[in-house]
Amino acid sequence: MFLVVFRNRKRADMDAAAYAADAERMERLAAAQPGYLSFRSYAAEDGEVAAISEWADEAAARAWARHAEHALVQEKGRAEYYESYTVYSCADPRVRHFDRSES
């Protein structure tokens, strides 16, 4: 498994409707990529967002990062949507799981 964590803060003056449309399109497109496992996004009370995507391996995550349409929306994000962001990538994360129903 390969994890990508995208922490971001959006610009106060961004076009929220355009962002939502682009985000929805990117979620659908990512889910169709080879090696895609999951995606979740969480917003903190202070406005920071953490988006976590899981991929089968690093090659799949890198292929998504270079996908032509995704690359265009990434550029649009830098120009129009984001105040700041940080991307964390992790190969072979240490995973511990608890599920009460499995106990």
Backbone hydrogen bonds, N-H to C=O, Kabsch-Sander energy under -0.5 kcal/mol:
donor,donor_aa,acceptor,acceptor_aa,energy
2,F,55,W,-2.6
3,L,90,C,-2.4
4,V,53,S,-2.4
5,V,88,Y,-2.9
6,F,4,V,-0.5
6,F,51,A,-3.1
7,R,5,V,-0.6
7,R,86,T,-2.6
8,N,49,V,-2.5
9,R,84,S,-2.6
11,R,81,Y,-3.2
14,M,11,R,-1.2
16,A,14,M,-1.1
19,Y,15,D,-2.4
20,A,16,A,-2.6
21,A,17,A,-2.1
22,D,18,A,-2.5
23,A,19,Y,-3.1
24,E,20,A,-2.4
25,R,21,A,-2.2
26,M,22,D,-2.6
27,E,23,A,-2.3
28,R,24,E,-2.1
29,L,25,R,-2.5
30,A,26,M,-2.9
31,A,27,E,-2.1
32,A,28,R,-0.8
32,A,29,L,-0.7
33,Q,30,A,-2.0
36,Y,33,Q,-1.8
37,L,54,E,-2.6
38,S,54,E,-1.5
40,R,52,I,-2.1
42,Y,50,A,-2.5
44,A,48,E,-3.3
47,G,44,A,-1.9
49,V,8,N,-2.6
50,A,42,Y,-2.9
51,A,6,F,-2.2
52,I,40,R,-3.2
53,S,4,V,-2.8
53,S,51,A,-0.5
54,E,38,S,-2.4
55,W,2,F,-2.7
56,A,35,G,-2.8
61,A,57,D,-1.8
62,R,58,E,-2.8
63,A,59,A,-2.2
64,W,60,A,-2.0
65,A,61,A,-2.1
66,R,62,R,-1.5
67,H,63,A,-0.6
67,H,64,W,-1.0
71,A,67,H,-3.0
72,L,68,A,-1.7
73,V,69,E,-1.9
74,Q,70,H,-2.4
75,E,71,A,-2.0
76,K,72,L,-2.1
77,G,73,V,-2.4
78,R,74,Q,-2.0
79,A,75,E,-2.1
80,E,76,K,-3.2
81,Y,76,K,-0.7
81,Y,77,G,-1.1
82,Y,77,G,-2.8
83,E,9,R,-3.1
84,S,9,R,-1.6
86,T,7,R,-2.6
88,Y,5,V,-3.0
90,C,3,L,-2.4
92,D,1,M,-1.5
95,V,93,P,-0.6
102,E,99,D,-2.2
103,S,100,R,-1.5
